Amino acid sequence: MRSRTPGHTTDEKDHGRRLRQAIERTGYYPEVVSDGVFAALGGERVSAFYVHHEPTFERDEVRRHLTVVVLTPTRLLLAHTDEHPGDDLLPEPHTSTSTEAITLSSIRSVVVTRMVTNPSSGPAPAAEAVLTIGWGGVSRIDLEPASCADPQCDADHGYTGVLAGDDFSLRVSAAAEGRDAVTGLLEFAEELSARTRGA
């Protein structure tokens, strides 16, 4: 029950109009989302983009979430828009849009995972794709008790763990969102990888 709107380009034109149209096609508060995205862009050219519209279930209500990922010549822009019921501070239903701009030189990793079904049948389009981007904004440590190879050993070996930084991750599936959505995410990831090479 999720939908994605892919958008991708590798030429030097400004694709701000295509980005605005992709946001409008989602039907999810397009004026609010566009205002937040284009304010964060600050007039910079849109090189590539990806729009991800995802409903989520909260108790007996459906809440929607929209993520817009934009690549400019110098930055990666992430915009998240959520809808909320009224509360004590804002009694009427409302949206919140958060934007984050990351310089391309700050990006440490671009991880792309492709899931291909029936790989023994030869080349095939990816059935799912995951894009994970790290720039050091968020890190987590996964710890577990350390052990040795001796099964009889009961000494305390302390802890071992992994430090991981995955500031942003997005997964799409051809079964849920359509093959074009998966292709669009992979094309965006390819453009981002090319732009961050040696940055």
Disulfide bonds with the S-S distance in Angstrom:
none
